Each structure stands twice: as structure tokens, then as C-alpha cells.
């Protein structure tokens, strides 16, 4: 397995700082966040707003050479591009697919939505299934693979739902990002069964960890809970068992870390995560 970091989880670093630091720590690759970041209200870097390790979607074509240069000079392979472009936005999907090929990466995430209050699951599913069939054609034309992430509150929260969306499409052109942390929030299935179910569609892995915490008790005794992120070591998911199941299945691809915990300073966090993961696969 090869290890990379998704730069959504490195908001304090510029692209150059992220690539250089991760390479020095021993990572094999980097997964770039691509989105028009609006900036944070307080001016401080954040995971989702004010993230400095982000390439803008607007004018992405003008950044292609710089993305490739920053990655290559650090000695990192690009494990993927992660734009937040839904499959139904064809013009932007075409752009990010072309950019992925241009920077020399082999895969990118193409998002799927959830179901709005005035929609039904079947109608949204049918629309996105049609869109992803087109995405598969465009990805194949550019020689890259478009990936669906297992993500809570989307059509593809589980391996079963992702397979239903992609089944019958060319697994050389589309695949699934299996995400350990997201599955704690929604979509948890036995990992070995999920890998077997996905078969050739298992294309990429994201690793983070989380935990459900009690937020209080109502007057009638009902306990309320909320989900939050945790360190790889402290969350509810057994990372060692997960990597073991991947190895048993024969997976030998990218494992991308996206740690949204904040207990440790960023550089210490990324270094410890790699040391921990390497110790588990040794």
C-alpha cells in the first residue's frame, strides 16, 4: 500500500509547504483539494473555508502546470484530484477530468448528491446514474478513472449503494473510494464483505476516524448523540483491522489520510499518522 494525504486536512499549509512537508515525512503521494474556497470569516485557515492547500476550480486549467510542478519537485505522486463537482455539472466535470489527465494523475473524485427535501431517492438516483454513465465515457476518453466516495448523506453512503449506482459501467473508467471514517457516520457494512461486493470497483481508500459522543439526555431519558472526528488512534474504527482486511483482500493501492482531528499540531499529526499506518502494515 502507498500512503498519501488529502490536502483538505492540511489547511494551514500552502501547496508548496504541504508537498514539501509530506515528502520529508515519508509520504508517497498527495491528493489535491480543488474548489473555489470562499475564505474563512475570521481569516484563519480551516478545513472547509480558508484552506490554503487548495487549487481553485475557476481557472483550473491555468494551474495545471503548477500542480504538476509542485508535486514532482517534492517527489510526490498525485494520488488524485478531489474537486467538489457533482456528476450532473457536465461542463465542470469535463474540465476536471481533462485537468486530471493533464497533471499526470490517474483518478479524481466526481461527487454525487444527497436527496433534497422536495425530491425522492429514486428520481435523484436515476438522474445521477444517467450522469455517471456519461462521466464514465468522458473518463475513459481521457484515460483516467472517476471515483464515487462513500459519504454520509449522499446517494452512495455505503458500498452497496455505490455498487448499485455504478453496476454495469466500465470499472476501468469508474470506481469507488472506500472511506473508513465516513462509514462510522452512515453506511457501515462488514469491510471484507464490502470489498468482495465492490470487486473491480474498489479503486481507492480514504482513512480517517471518528466517534459518536453523547450530547445530553432529554427529560424522558432519551440520550442524544452527535458524530465528530477523532485521531486515527482514538476513534471508534479499528484501523489495524481495516488495513488487515484490505491486505487480505489483495488491495495494494493508495491509502489517503484525511485527518480532521485537531488535538495535535498539523505537522505532528501528519507525521504520527504515517508512523502509525506504517507500523500497522509492517
Helices and strands as residue ranges (DSSP letters): E 2-6, G 7-9, H 15-25, E 29-34, E 54-55, H 60-74, E 77-86, H 90-103, E 107-111, H 121-142, E 145-149, H 159-166, E 174-179, H 182-185, H 191-198, G 199-201, E 202-207, E 209-217, E 223-230, H 239-249, E 254-257, H 266-281
